[in-house]
Amino acid sequence: MKQEIHPNYQEINVICACGHSFKTRSTMSEDLHVEICSDCHPFFTGKQKLVDTAGRVDRFKRRYARGGQTETVEPAKAVETTEA
C-alpha cells in the first residue's frame, strides 16, 4: 500500500433529525446530519409512521388535491363510419 495517498479515516458523529446520534468512522471531516436512522425508521422500529421530509407529503396533497370538486366526464360518443 502506497503511503500518503489515502484520505484520512477518522471518527465522526452522525446526527439524526429525531435527535439520535452515534459515532462512526469516515473520510469526512465534519459531522454528518441525516434525516432518518435505525431508531426512527419504520423497518427497524416495527411501527408504521409517515416520514415527511421537508413537507413533501403536504406539498403533494396540495398539488394534486381537487378542492372538493368532482369532475364529471361525459361518455364518449360513437362515431359512425360509412364504407364505400
VOROVO-707647 format. One record per atom (N, C-alpha, C, CB): residue in one letter; atom name; z, x, y. Coordinates in steps of 0.1 Angstrom, whole numbers, plus 2048, in hexadecimal, padded with zeros to 3 digits. Glycine has a CB too. Layout:
N
+----+----+-----+-----+-----+
! aa ! at !  pz !  px !  py !
+----+----+-----+-----+-----+
!  a ! CA !   Z !   X !   Y !
...
+----+----+-----+-----+-----+
This chain:
84
+----+----+-----+-----+-----+
! aa ! at !  pz !  px !  py !
+----+----+-----+-----+-----+
!  m !  N ! 800 ! 808 ! 7F4 !
!  m ! CA ! 800 ! 800 ! 800 !
!  m !  C ! 800 ! 809 ! 80C !
!  m ! CB ! 80C ! 7F6 ! 800 !
!  k !  N ! 7F7 ! 806 ! 816 !
!  k ! CA ! 7F6 ! 80E ! 822 !
!  k !  C ! 802 ! 80B ! 82B !
!  k ! CB ! 7E9 ! 80B ! 829 !
!  q !  N ! 806 ! 815 ! 832 !
!  q ! CA ! 811 ! 814 ! 83B !
!  q !  C ! 80D ! 80F ! 849 !
!  q ! CB ! 819 ! 821 ! 83C !
!  e !  N ! 815 ! 808 ! 850 !
!  e ! CA ! 813 ! 804 ! 85E !
!  e !  C ! 806 ! 7FB ! 860 !
!  e ! CB ! 812 ! 810 ! 866 !
!  i !  N ! 801 ! 7F4 ! 856 !
!  i ! CA ! 7F6 ! 7EB ! 859 !
!  i !  C ! 7FA ! 7DC ! 856 !
!  i ! CB ! 7EA ! 7EE ! 850 !
!  h !  N ! 806 ! 7DA ! 851 !
!  h ! CA ! 80B ! 7CD ! 84D !
!  h !  C ! 813 ! 7C7 ! 858 !
!  h ! CB ! 812 ! 7CD ! 840 !
!  p !  N ! 813 ! 7BA ! 85A !
!  p ! CA ! 81B ! 7B4 ! 864 !
!  p !  C ! 82A ! 7B4 ! 861 !
!  p ! CB ! 817 ! 7A5 ! 867 !
!  n !  N ! 832 ! 7B3 ! 86B !
!  n ! CA ! 841 ! 7B4 ! 869 !
!  n !  C ! 845 ! 7A6 ! 862 !
!  n ! CB ! 848 ! 7B6 ! 876 !
!  y !  N ! 84C ! 7A7 ! 857 !
!  y ! CA ! 851 ! 79C ! 850 !
!  y !  C ! 85F ! 79A ! 852 !
!  y ! CB ! 84E ! 79D ! 840 !
!  q !  N ! 863 ! 790 ! 85A !
!  q ! CA ! 871 ! 78F ! 85F !
!  q !  C ! 876 ! 781 ! 85C !
!  q ! CB ! 872 ! 792 ! 86E !
!  e !  N ! 883 ! 77F ! 85E !
!  e ! CA ! 88A ! 772 ! 85C !
!  e !  C ! 889 ! 76A ! 869 !
!  e ! CB ! 899 ! 774 ! 858 !
!  i !  N ! 885 ! 75D ! 867 !
!  i ! CA ! 884 ! 754 ! 873 !
!  i !  C ! 88B ! 747 ! 86F !
!  i ! CB ! 875 ! 751 ! 876 !
!  n !  N ! 88E ! 73F ! 879 !
!  n ! CA ! 894 ! 731 ! 878 !
!  n !  C ! 889 ! 727 ! 878 !
!  n ! CB ! 89E ! 72E ! 883 !
!  v !  N ! 889 ! 71D ! 86F !
!  v ! CA ! 880 ! 712 ! 86F !
!  v !  C ! 889 ! 706 ! 873 !
!  v ! CB ! 87A ! 70F ! 860 !
!  i !  N ! 884 ! 6FF ! 87E !
!  i ! CA ! 88C ! 6F4 ! 883 !
!  i !  C ! 884 ! 6E7 ! 882 !
!  i ! CB ! 890 ! 6F7 ! 892 !
!  c !  N ! 889 ! 6DD ! 87C !
!  c ! CA ! 882 ! 6D0 ! 87A !
!  c !  C ! 885 ! 6C7 ! 886 !
!  c ! CB ! 886 ! 6CA ! 86C !
!  a !  N ! 87D ! 6BD ! 887 !
!  a ! CA ! 87F ! 6B3 ! 892 !
!  a !  C ! 88C ! 6AA ! 88E !
!  a ! CB ! 873 ! 6AA ! 893 !
!  c !  N ! 88F ! 6A9 ! 882 !
!  c ! CA ! 89B ! 6A2 ! 87E !
!  c !  C ! 8A8 ! 6A9 ! 881 !
!  c ! CB ! 89A ! 69E ! 86F !
!  g !  N ! 8A7 ! 6B6 ! 884 !
!  g ! CA ! 8B3 ! 6BE ! 887 !
!  g !  C ! 8B7 ! 6C8 ! 87D !
!  g ! CB ! 8BF ! 6B4 ! 88A !
!  h !  N ! 8B1 ! 6C7 ! 871 !
!  h ! CA ! 8B4 ! 6D0 ! 866 !
!  h !  C ! 8AD ! 6DE ! 869 !
!  h ! CB ! 8AF ! 6CB ! 859 !
!  s !  N ! 8B4 ! 6E8 ! 866 !
!  s ! CA ! 8AE ! 6F6 ! 868 !
!  s !  C ! 8B2 ! 6FF ! 85C !
!  s ! CB ! 8B3 ! 6FC ! 875 !
!  f !  N ! 8A9 ! 708 ! 859 !
!  f ! CA ! 8AC ! 712 ! 84F !
!  f !  C ! 8A5 ! 71F ! 852 !
!  f ! CB ! 8A7 ! 70C ! 841 !
!  k !  N ! 8A8 ! 729 ! 84B !
!  k ! CA ! 8A3 ! 736 ! 84D !
!  k !  C ! 898 ! 739 ! 842 !
!  k ! CB ! 8AE ! 741 ! 84D !
!  t !  N ! 88E ! 740 ! 846 !
!  t ! CA ! 884 ! 744 ! 83D !
!  t !  C ! 87E ! 751 ! 842 !
!  t ! CB ! 878 ! 73A ! 83B !
!  r !  N ! 875 ! 757 ! 83B !
!  r ! CA ! 86E ! 763 ! 83F !
!  r !  C ! 860 ! 761 ! 842 !
!  r ! CB ! 870 ! 76F ! 834 !
!  s !  N ! 85B ! 767 ! 84D !
!  s ! CA ! 84E ! 765 ! 852 !
!  s !  C ! 849 ! 771 ! 85A !
!  s ! CB ! 84C ! 758 ! 85A !
!  t !  N ! 83C ! 771 ! 85D !
!  t ! CA ! 836 ! 77B ! 865 !
!  t !  C ! 837 ! 777 ! 874 !
!  t ! CB ! 828 ! 77F ! 861 !
!  m !  N ! 83B ! 76A ! 876 !
!  m ! CA ! 83C ! 765 ! 884 !
!  m !  C ! 849 ! 76C ! 88A !
!  m ! CB ! 83E ! 755 ! 884 !
!  s !  N ! 848 ! 76D ! 897 !
!  s ! CA ! 854 ! 774 ! 89E !
!  s !  C ! 85D ! 76A ! 8A4 !
!  s ! CB ! 84F ! 77D ! 8A9 !
!  e !  N ! 859 ! 75D ! 8A6 !
!  e ! CA ! 862 ! 753 ! 8AC !
!  e !  C ! 865 ! 748 ! 8A2 !
!  e ! CB ! 85B ! 74D ! 8B9 !
!  d !  N ! 86F ! 740 ! 8A6 !
!  d ! CA ! 873 ! 735 ! 89D !
!  d !  C ! 867 ! 72B ! 89B !
!  d ! CB ! 87F ! 72D ! 8A3 !
!  l !  N ! 867 ! 724 ! 890 !
!  l ! CA ! 85C ! 71B ! 88C !
!  l !  C ! 862 ! 70D ! 88E !
!  l ! CB ! 857 ! 71D ! 87E !
!  h !  N ! 85C ! 704 ! 895 !
!  h ! CA ! 860 ! 6F6 ! 897 !
!  h !  C ! 856 ! 6ED ! 88F !
!  h ! CB ! 860 ! 6F2 ! 8A6 !
!  v !  N ! 85C ! 6E5 ! 886 !
!  v ! CA ! 854 ! 6DC ! 87D !
!  v !  C ! 858 ! 6CE ! 880 !
!  v ! CB ! 855 ! 6E0 ! 86F !
!  e !  N ! 84F ! 6C4 ! 87C !
!  e ! CA ! 851 ! 6B6 ! 87E !
!  e !  C ! 858 ! 6B0 ! 873 !
!  e ! CB ! 844 ! 6AF ! 881 !
!  i !  N ! 857 ! 6B5 ! 867 !
!  i ! CA ! 85D ! 6AF ! 85B !
!  i !  C ! 861 ! 6BA ! 851 !
!  i ! CB ! 853 ! 6A5 ! 854 !
!  c !  N ! 86C ! 6B8 ! 84A !
!  c ! CA ! 871 ! 6C2 ! 841 !
!  c !  C ! 875 ! 6BB ! 834 !
!  c ! CB ! 87C ! 6CA ! 847 !
!  s !  N ! 87B ! 6C2 ! 82B !
!  s ! CA ! 87F ! 6BD ! 81E !
!  s !  C ! 88B ! 6B3 ! 81F !
!  s ! CB ! 882 ! 6C8 ! 814 !
!  d !  N ! 892 ! 6B5 ! 82B !
!  d ! CA ! 89E ! 6AC ! 82D !
!  d !  C ! 89A ! 69E ! 832 !
!  d ! CB ! 8A7 ! 6B2 ! 836 !
!  c !  N ! 88E ! 69D ! 838 !
!  c ! CA ! 88A ! 690 ! 83D !
!  c !  C ! 87D ! 68B ! 837 !
!  c ! CB ! 888 ! 691 ! 84C !
!  h !  N ! 876 ! 692 ! 82F !
!  h ! CA ! 869 ! 68E ! 829 !
!  h !  C ! 86C ! 683 ! 81E !
!  h ! CB ! 861 ! 699 ! 823 !
!  p !  N ! 865 ! 678 ! 81E !
!  p ! CA ! 867 ! 66D ! 814 !
!  p !  C ! 866 ! 672 ! 806 !
!  p ! CB ! 85E ! 662 ! 817 !
!  f !  N ! 85E ! 67B ! 803 !
!  f ! CA ! 85C ! 680 ! 7F5 !
!  f !  C ! 869 ! 686 ! 7F0 !
!  f ! CB ! 850 ! 68A ! 7F4 !
!  f !  N ! 86F ! 68E ! 7F8 !
!  f ! CA ! 87C ! 695 ! 7F4 !
!  f !  C ! 888 ! 68C ! 7F5 !
!  f ! CB ! 87D ! 6A1 ! 7FC !
!  t !  N ! 888 ! 683 ! 7FE !
!  t ! CA ! 894 ! 67B ! 800 !
!  t !  C ! 894 ! 66E ! 7F8 !
!  t ! CB ! 895 ! 677 ! 80F !
!  g !  N ! 889 ! 66A ! 7F3 !
!  g ! CA ! 888 ! 65E ! 7EB !
!  g !  C ! 889 ! 651 ! 7F3 !
!  g ! CB ! 893 ! 65E ! 7E1 !
!  k !  N ! 889 ! 652 ! 801 !
!  k ! CA ! 88A ! 647 ! 809 !
!  k !  C ! 87C ! 646 ! 810 !
!  k ! CB ! 895 ! 648 ! 814 !
!  q !  N ! 877 ! 63A ! 810 !
!  q ! CA ! 86A ! 637 ! 817 !
!  q !  C ! 86D ! 634 ! 826 !
!  q ! CB ! 862 ! 62C ! 811 !
!  k !  N ! 868 ! 63D ! 82E !
!  k ! CA ! 869 ! 63A ! 83D !
!  k !  C ! 85D ! 63E ! 844 !
!  k ! CB ! 876 ! 642 ! 842 !
!  l !  N ! 85A ! 638 ! 84F !
!  l ! CA ! 84E ! 63B ! 856 !
!  l !  C ! 851 ! 647 ! 85F !
!  l ! CB ! 84B ! 62F ! 85F !
!  v !  N ! 848 ! 651 ! 85D !
!  v ! CA ! 849 ! 65D ! 865 !
!  v !  C ! 83F ! 65C ! 870 !
!  v ! CB ! 847 ! 66A ! 85C !
!  d !  N ! 844 ! 65A ! 87C !
!  d ! CA ! 83C ! 658 ! 888 !
!  d !  C ! 83C ! 664 ! 890 !
!  d ! CB ! 840 ! 64B ! 890 !
!  t !  N ! 831 ! 66B ! 890 !
!  t ! CA ! 82F ! 678 ! 897 !
!  t !  C ! 829 ! 675 ! 8A5 !
!  t ! CB ! 827 ! 682 ! 88F !
!  a !  N ! 830 ! 677 ! 8AF !
!  a ! CA ! 82B ! 676 ! 8BD !
!  a !  C ! 826 ! 668 ! 8C0 !
!  a ! CB ! 821 ! 680 ! 8C0 !
!  g !  N ! 82B ! 65D ! 8BA !
!  g ! CA ! 827 ! 650 ! 8BD !
!  g !  C ! 819 ! 64C ! 8B7 !
!  g ! CB ! 827 ! 64E ! 8CB !
!  r !  N ! 814 ! 653 ! 8AD !
!  r ! CA ! 807 ! 650 ! 8A8 !
!  r !  C ! 806 ! 642 ! 8A2 !
!  r ! CB ! 803 ! 65B ! 89D !
!  v !  N ! 810 ! 63E ! 89B !
!  v ! CA ! 810 ! 631 ! 895 !
!  v !  C ! 80F ! 626 ! 89F !
!  v ! CB ! 81C ! 62E ! 88C !
!  d !  N ! 817 ! 627 ! 8AA !
!  d ! CA ! 816 ! 61D ! 8B5 !
!  d !  C ! 809 ! 61D ! 8BC !
!  d ! CB ! 822 ! 620 ! 8BF !
!  r !  N ! 804 ! 629 ! 8BE !
!  r ! CA ! 7F7 ! 62A ! 8C5 !
!  r !  C ! 7EC ! 624 ! 8BC !
!  r ! CB ! 7F3 ! 639 ! 8C7 !
!  f !  N ! 7ED ! 626 ! 8AF !
!  f ! CA ! 7E3 ! 620 ! 8A6 !
!  f !  C ! 7E4 ! 611 ! 8A6 !
!  f ! CB ! 7E5 ! 625 ! 897 !
!  k !  N ! 7F0 ! 60B ! 8A6 !
!  k ! CA ! 7F2 ! 5FD ! 8A6 !
!  k !  C ! 7ED ! 5F7 ! 8B3 !
!  k ! CB ! 801 ! 5F9 ! 8A5 !
!  r !  N ! 7EF ! 5FE ! 8BF !
!  r ! CA ! 7EA ! 5F9 ! 8CB !
!  r !  C ! 7DB ! 5F9 ! 8CC !
!  r ! CB ! 7F0 ! 601 ! 8D7 !
!  r !  N ! 7D5 ! 604 ! 8C7 !
!  r ! CA ! 7C7 ! 605 ! 8C7 !
!  r !  C ! 7C0 ! 5FB ! 8BF !
!  r ! CB ! 7C3 ! 613 ! 8C3 !
!  y !  N ! 7C5 ! 5F7 ! 8B3 !
!  y ! CA ! 7BE ! 5EE ! 8AB !
!  y !  C ! 7C4 ! 5E0 ! 8AA !
!  y ! CB ! 7BD ! 5F4 ! 89D !
!  a !  N ! 7CD ! 5DE ! 8B3 !
!  a ! CA ! 7D3 ! 5D0 ! 8B4 !
!  a !  C ! 7C9 ! 5C7 ! 8B9 !
!  a ! CB ! 7E0 ! 5D0 ! 8BC !
!  r !  N ! 7C9 ! 5BA ! 8B4 !
!  r ! CA ! 7C0 ! 5B0 ! 8B9 !
!  r !  C ! 7C6 ! 5A8 ! 8C4 !
!  r ! CB ! 7BB ! 5A8 ! 8AE !
!  g !  N ! 7D2 ! 5AA ! 8C8 !
!  g ! CA ! 7D9 ! 5A3 ! 8D3 !
!  g !  C ! 7DC ! 595 ! 8CF !
!  g ! CB ! 7D0 ! 5A3 ! 8DF !
!  g !  N ! 7DE ! 592 ! 8C2 !
!  g ! CA ! 7E2 ! 584 ! 8BE !
!  g !  C ! 7D6 ! 57A ! 8BD !
!  g ! CB ! 7EC ! 57F ! 8C8 !
!  q !  N ! 7CA ! 57F ! 8C1 !
!  q ! CA ! 7BE ! 576 ! 8C0 !
!  q !  C ! 7B7 ! 579 ! 8B4 !
!  q ! CB ! 7B5 ! 578 ! 8CD !
!  t !  N ! 7B3 ! 56E ! 8AD !
!  t ! CA ! 7AB ! 570 ! 8A1 !
!  t !  C ! 79C ! 56D ! 8A5 !
!  t ! CB ! 7B0 ! 566 ! 896 !
!  e !  N ! 794 ! 575 ! 8A0 !
!  e ! CA ! 786 ! 573 ! 8A2 !
!  e !  C ! 780 ! 56B ! 897 !
!  e ! CB ! 77E ! 581 ! 8A3 !
!  t !  N ! 777 ! 561 ! 89C !
!  t ! CA ! 771 ! 559 ! 892 !
!  t !  C ! 762 ! 55E ! 891 !
!  t ! CB ! 771 ! 54A ! 896 !
!  v !  N ! 75E ! 55F ! 885 !
!  v ! CA ! 751 ! 564 ! 882 !
!  v !  C ! 749 ! 559 ! 87C !
!  v ! CB ! 751 ! 570 ! 878 !
!  e !  N ! 73D ! 556 ! 883 !
!  e ! CA ! 735 ! 54B ! 87E !
!  e !  C ! 72D ! 550 ! 872 !
!  e ! CB ! 72B ! 547 ! 889 !
!  p !  N ! 72B ! 547 ! 868 !
!  p ! CA ! 723 ! 54B ! 85C !
!  p !  C ! 715 ! 54E ! 860 !
!  p ! CB ! 724 ! 541 ! 851 !
!  a !  N ! 70F ! 558 ! 859 !
!  a ! CA ! 701 ! 55C ! 85C !
!  a !  C ! 6F8 ! 550 ! 858 !
!  a ! CB ! 6FE ! 568 ! 854 !
!  k !  N ! 6EE ! 54E ! 860 !
!  k ! CA ! 6E4 ! 544 ! 85E !
!  k !  C ! 6D9 ! 54A ! 854 !
!  k ! CB ! 6DE ! 53F ! 86B !
!  a !  N ! 6D4 ! 541 ! 84B !
!  a ! CA ! 6CA ! 545 ! 842 !
!  a !  C ! 6BD ! 546 ! 84A !
!  a ! CB ! 6C9 ! 53B ! 836 !
!  v !  N ! 6B5 ! 550 ! 847 !
!  v ! CA ! 6A8 ! 552 ! 84D !
!  v !  C ! 69D ! 54E ! 844 !
!  v ! CB ! 6A6 ! 560 ! 852 !
!  e !  N ! 695 ! 544 ! 847 !
!  e ! CA ! 68A ! 540 ! 83E !
!  e !  C ! 67E ! 549 ! 840 !
!  e ! CB ! 686 ! 531 ! 841 !
!  t !  N ! 678 ! 54D ! 835 !
!  t ! CA ! 66C ! 555 ! 836 !
!  t !  C ! 661 ! 54D ! 82F !
!  t ! CB ! 66E ! 563 ! 82F !
!  t !  N ! 655 ! 54F ! 834 !
!  t ! CA ! 649 ! 548 ! 82E !
!  t !  C ! 640 ! 553 ! 829 !
!  t ! CB ! 642 ! 53F ! 838 !
!  e !  N ! 63C ! 552 ! 81D !
!  e ! CA ! 633 ! 55B ! 817 !
!  e !  C ! 625 ! 556 ! 817 !
!  e ! CB ! 637 ! 55F ! 808 !
!  a !  N ! 61B ! 55E ! 81B !
!  a ! CA ! 60E ! 559 ! 81C !
!  a !  C ! 606 ! 55C ! 80F !
!  a ! CB ! 607 ! 560 ! 828 !
+----+----+-----+-----+-----+
